[in-house]
């Protein structure tokens, strides 16, 4: 059966040529290189971990093995997902698109509406992937285990000690970010790929904090004495470490690690934006139109000891 299409229209005029939908969460984690992408993973990908002991010894004339090399692995297992939507062209005939559908009894789906559906479904999938990458749980339909779920299950991950606050505001956010930075391992600090992954809420609070208030030592006018006008969607950093706003992170969550320690695996990368609109008229004679999409994906981290988690 087609999905219900409610045509709640009252305006007796021409179609404006615009389709409207609620704003969707942007997906920067994949679009802006927040993680390492592993394409062409049909099902599983093995991530090999290499650990060495103390390999430096005093010199001798002979070969004397110093230290050990331990090989372990972590497996990234992708899961398949799909989008299946069906609608009836007869429902669209009752709205203002009918002039675009032609005059035959075998009407076609309006191109403007088909284009909108393709773009909208792609954006919905991207938004869902963004939240799943960071906070997903495999037990929830349409999700795989996200990074936070994996971090909480990994005893090697460095957790910011309690108390963690759910009352973050502009007066304490700088100190809370600092608590996470203080726990970054010495071997990780200063690496080019090191990032502070902040939720959108914490990022906004940090921007506001830098806008100025006496408690943070920035003065009443904040950064460059510009007050709340200082920020124009540019880059952010903390103690020189680049900040990556991860929209999918829970509002009171932060992560510190390197880009090459976080992995997203998928089949064809294009699958997550490949939407097919199938007119069923030539297949079964119906007026139905099906919108389908299939993709697979999963995330995995490499070294747990190279991750700091602020996880409320």
C-alpha positions, 0 to 999 in steps of 0.5 A: 500500500502507498504511504499516506500523502495528506494534501492539506491545501486551501490556496486556489492559485498556481503552484509556487514551484517550491517544496518545503521540509523541516531543516535537517541536521548537517552531517560534517563527520563524513562530509568534512573529513572528521573520520577516516573513510574505508570504502569498498567494505562488503562485510568486514574489514580487519584493522591490524593493531601493532604494539611493541615493547621497549625495543631500545637496548645497549649495543653489542656485537651480536643480534639480540632481539630486544622487545616484542611485537604484538599483533592484534586486530579489531574488526569493522563489520558493516550492516545493511540498511534501506529506505522504502517509500511508496506514494500514489500519483493520484494523491498528487493529482489533487494538489497543484502539481497536476499541470506538470504531470501531463494530460494522459491517464498514465501520468508521470511523477512531476520532475520537480517533486521527484528531484525534491524527494531524491534530495530530501531522502539523501539529506535524511539518510545523511542526518541519520548517519551523522547521529548513528556514527556517534551515538548509535546502538545496534539494538535500535533498528536502522542503527549500528554501534556508534563511537560512544557505544564502542568507547564505553565498552572499551576499557582502554579508553580514557574517561574524564573522571566524575563529576561530569556536568549536565549544567554546562554553560558559558561560565564553565565550558572552558574548564570542562573542555580543559579537563579533557585536554589534560588527559590527552596522552603525551604521545598524542598531544601535538600530532597533526591529526589530533582533534577535539570533537565537540557536540553542537551544544558544547561548541555553541557554549564555547563560542559564547564563552569566547564572546566575553565574560570576566570569569574566563579572563577574556574581559567583558568584550571577549575575543578581539574585543568584539563581544558576541560578534566575534565568531563568523563560522570560522575555525575553532581551537582550544590550546591550539588543538583544532575543534571539530563540531560533531553534530551527531554527538550527544549534547554533553559529550566530547571526544579527543583523538586523531582522525586516523583513529576513527573509521567509517566503513561502507560499500560504495561511498556513493550508495548513501546518496543514491536514491532511485525513484521507480515509476511502477506504471510500466511494471504492474500498471499501478499509479504507484511510485517507489523510492528506494535506497540501500547502503551499508555502513559501520564505524570502529576505532583503532587504539582505545588508549588514544581516545579521551571520552567526556561522556555524560 
